[in-house]
Amino acid sequence: MKNIGILHIITDITIQSQFTHNQLAEMAIAGGADTIQFRQKNGSTRQHIEMLELVKSVCTINSVPLIVNDHAGVAIAMEVDGAHFGQDDMPISLAKKILPSDMIIGASARTEDKIMDAIASGADYIGFGPVFHTNSKVDAEKAKGLDTLKHICQIASCPVIAIGGITKETTYEVIKRGAHGIAVISAVCASPNPKQATQSLLTEIQRGKQDMVT
């Protein structure tokens, strides 16, 4: 079983312009993030690679896994730790054929059928959401809610990473419902202090996991 982190910070420079991808990665890792996801929808492949090189050096120095969203070719060429695919991106079965076997493969899935398909195809973890309303994605669906999240966590045979509108105030409840971890954008990237914001999220994750056990 591959080691899937519990606090995925998705770096983003569209919702804020104060910090670069690598600055966000640096501050998030300093705050306790154990996985960094690089997501850049706009710009050329060359620009993606230039930005990714800087993020990769931060992650390598700190021994924190780096996952690239959507771009399998870039993930392979840059020798990062993993790739994450949305429901409309490359099928997981195809990604498994071309990505190195030790690479972490994440899949976003919004329905129970798609989740089971992704798991059967070999996804190492599922990104499920949006759990709550989110402004980070213009095409985001309506919130799934905590009860649906709990159900998905019960039926999934791999770790579930909850995403979508998750804040410091809601992290505890998300983890208590059975999520392995969370992935956030706004809660850290749009914060004036990304390091502190990450620390607060990690504290709530740990609190939720403690209460699941007791």
Secondary structure as a PSIPRED ss2 file (coil, helix, strand):
# PSIPRED VFORMAT (PSIPRED V4.0)

   1 M C   1.000  0.000  0.000
   2 K C   1.000  0.000  0.000
   3 N C   1.000  0.000  0.000
   4 I C   1.000  0.000  0.000
   5 G C   1.000  0.000  0.000
   6 I C   1.000  0.000  0.000
   7 L E   0.000  0.000  1.000
   8 H E   0.000  0.000  1.000
   9 I E   0.000  0.000  1.000
  10 I E   0.000  0.000  1.000
  11 T E   0.000  0.000  1.000
  12 D C   1.000  0.000  0.000
  13 I C   1.000  0.000  0.000
  14 T C   1.000  0.000  0.000
  15 I C   1.000  0.000  0.000
  16 Q C   1.000  0.000  0.000
  17 S C   1.000  0.000  0.000
  18 Q C   1.000  0.000  0.000
  19 F C   1.000  0.000  0.000
  20 T C   1.000  0.000  0.000
  21 H H   0.000  1.000  0.000
  22 N H   0.000  1.000  0.000
  23 Q H   0.000  1.000  0.000
  24 L H   0.000  1.000  0.000
  25 A H   0.000  1.000  0.000
  26 E H   0.000  1.000  0.000
  27 M H   0.000  1.000  0.000
  28 A H   0.000  1.000  0.000
  29 I H   0.000  1.000  0.000
  30 A H   0.000  1.000  0.000
  31 G C   1.000  0.000  0.000
  32 G C   1.000  0.000  0.000
  33 A C   1.000  0.000  0.000
  34 D C   1.000  0.000  0.000
  35 T E   0.000  0.000  1.000
  36 I E   0.000  0.000  1.000
  37 Q E   0.000  0.000  1.000
  38 F E   0.000  0.000  1.000
  39 R C   1.000  0.000  0.000
  40 Q C   1.000  0.000  0.000
  41 K C   1.000  0.000  0.000
  42 N C   1.000  0.000  0.000
  43 G C   1.000  0.000  0.000
  44 S C   1.000  0.000  0.000
  45 T H   0.000  1.000  0.000
  46 R H   0.000  1.000  0.000
  47 Q H   0.000  1.000  0.000
  48 H H   0.000  1.000  0.000
  49 I H   0.000  1.000  0.000
  50 E H   0.000  1.000  0.000
  51 M H   0.000  1.000  0.000
  52 L H   0.000  1.000  0.000
  53 E H   0.000  1.000  0.000
  54 L H   0.000  1.000  0.000
  55 V H   0.000  1.000  0.000
  56 K H   0.000  1.000  0.000
  57 S H   0.000  1.000  0.000
  58 V H   0.000  1.000  0.000
  59 C H   0.000  1.000  0.000
  60 T H   0.000  1.000  0.000
  61 I H   0.000  1.000  0.000
  62 N H   0.000  1.000  0.000
  63 S C   1.000  0.000  0.000
  64 V C   1.000  0.000  0.000
  65 P C   1.000  0.000  0.000
  66 L E   0.000  0.000  1.000
  67 I E   0.000  0.000  1.000
  68 V E   0.000  0.000  1.000
  69 N E   0.000  0.000  1.000
  70 D C   1.000  0.000  0.000
  71 H C   1.000  0.000  0.000
  72 A H   0.000  1.000  0.000
  73 G H   0.000  1.000  0.000
  74 V H   0.000  1.000  0.000
  75 A H   0.000  1.000  0.000
  76 I H   0.000  1.000  0.000
  77 A H   0.000  1.000  0.000
  78 M C   1.000  0.000  0.000
  79 E C   1.000  0.000  0.000
  80 V C   1.000  0.000  0.000
  81 D C   1.000  0.000  0.000
  82 G E   0.000  0.000  1.000
  83 A E   0.000  0.000  1.000
  84 H E   0.000  0.000  1.000
  85 F E   0.000  0.000  1.000
  86 G C   1.000  0.000  0.000
  87 Q C   1.000  0.000  0.000
  88 D C   1.000  0.000  0.000
  89 D C   1.000  0.000  0.000
  90 M C   1.000  0.000  0.000
  91 P C   1.000  0.000  0.000
  92 I H   0.000  1.000  0.000
  93 S H   0.000  1.000  0.000
  94 L H   0.000  1.000  0.000
  95 A H   0.000  1.000  0.000
  96 K H   0.000  1.000  0.000
  97 K H   0.000  1.000  0.000
  98 I H   0.000  1.000  0.000
  99 L C   1.000  0.000  0.000
 100 P C   1.000  0.000  0.000
 101 S C   1.000  0.000  0.000
 102 D C   1.000  0.000  0.000
 103 M C   1.000  0.000  0.000
 104 I E   0.000  0.000  1.000
 105 I E   0.000  0.000  1.000
 106 G E   0.000  0.000  1.000
 107 A E   0.000  0.000  1.000
 108 S E   0.000  0.000  1.000
 109 A C   1.000  0.000  0.000
 110 R C   1.000  0.000  0.000
 111 T C   1.000  0.000  0.000
 112 E H   0.000  1.000  0.000
 113 D H   0.000  1.000  0.000
 114 K H   0.000  1.000  0.000
 115 I H   0.000  1.000  0.000
 116 M H   0.000  1.000  0.000
 117 D H   0.000  1.000  0.000
 118 A H   0.000  1.000  0.000
 119 I H   0.000  1.000  0.000
 120 A H   0.000  1.000  0.000
 121 S C   1.000  0.000  0.000
 122 G C   1.000  0.000  0.000
 123 A C   1.000  0.000  0.000
 124 D C   1.000  0.000  0.000
 125 Y E   0.000  0.000  1.000
 126 I E   0.000  0.000  1.000
 127 G E   0.000  0.000  1.000
 128 F E   0.000  0.000  1.000
 129 G C   1.000  0.000  0.000
 130 P C   1.000  0.000  0.000
 131 V C   1.000  0.000  0.000
 132 F C   1.000  0.000  0.000
 133 H C   1.000  0.000  0.000
 134 T C   1.000  0.000  0.000
 135 N C   1.000  0.000  0.000
 136 S C   1.000  0.000  0.000
 137 K C   1.000  0.000  0.000
 138 V C   1.000  0.000  0.000
 139 D C   1.000  0.000  0.000
 140 A C   1.000  0.000  0.000
 141 E C   1.000  0.000  0.000
 142 K C   1.000  0.000  0.000
 143 A C   1.000  0.000  0.000
 144 K C   1.000  0.000  0.000
 145 G C   1.000  0.000  0.000
 146 L H   0.000  1.000  0.000
 147 D H   0.000  1.000  0.000
 148 T H   0.000  1.000  0.000
 149 L H   0.000  1.000  0.000
 150 K H   0.000  1.000  0.000
 151 H H   0.000  1.000  0.000
 152 I H   0.000  1.000  0.000
 153 C H   0.000  1.000  0.000
 154 Q H   0.000  1.000  0.000
 155 I H   0.000  1.000  0.000
 156 A C   1.000  0.000  0.000
 157 S C   1.000  0.000  0.000
 158 C C   1.000  0.000  0.000
 159 P C   1.000  0.000  0.000
 160 V E   0.000  0.000  1.000
 161 I E   0.000  0.000  1.000
 162 A E   0.000  0.000  1.000
 163 I E   0.000  0.000  1.000
 164 G C   1.000  0.000  0.000
 165 G C   1.000  0.000  0.000
 166 I C   1.000  0.000  0.000
 167 T C   1.000  0.000  0.000
 168 K H   0.000  1.000  0.000
 169 E H   0.000  1.000  0.000
 170 T H   0.000  1.000  0.000
 171 T H   0.000  1.000  0.000
 172 Y H   0.000  1.000  0.000
 173 E H   0.000  1.000  0.000
 174 V H   0.000  1.000  0.000
 175 I H   0.000  1.000  0.000
 176 K H   0.000  1.000  0.000
 177 R C   1.000  0.000  0.000
 178 G C   1.000  0.000  0.000
 179 A C   1.000  0.000  0.000
 180 H C   1.000  0.000  0.000
 181 G E   0.000  0.000  1.000
 182 I E   0.000  0.000  1.000
 183 A E   0.000  0.000  1.000
 184 V E   0.000  0.000  1.000
 185 I C   1.000  0.000  0.000
 186 S H   0.000  1.000  0.000
 187 A H   0.000  1.000  0.000
 188 V H   0.000  1.000  0.000
 189 C H   0.000  1.000  0.000
 190 A C   1.000  0.000  0.000
 191 S C   1.000  0.000  0.000
 192 P C   1.000  0.000  0.000
 193 N C   1.000  0.000  0.000
 194 P H   0.000  1.000  0.000
 195 K H   0.000  1.000  0.000
 196 Q H   0.000  1.000  0.000
 197 A H   0.000  1.000  0.000
 198 T H   0.000  1.000  0.000
 199 Q H   0.000  1.000  0.000
 200 S H   0.000  1.000  0.000
 201 L H   0.000  1.000  0.000
 202 L H   0.000  1.000  0.000
 203 T H   0.000  1.000  0.000
 204 E H   0.000  1.000  0.000
 205 I H   0.000  1.000  0.000
 206 Q H   0.000  1.000  0.000
 207 R H   0.000  1.000  0.000
 208 G H   0.000  1.000  0.000
 209 K H   0.000  1.000  0.000
 210 Q H   0.000  1.000  0.000
 211 D H   0.000  1.000  0.000
 212 M H   0.000  1.000  0.000
 213 V H   0.000  1.000  0.000
 214 T C   1.000  0.000  0.000
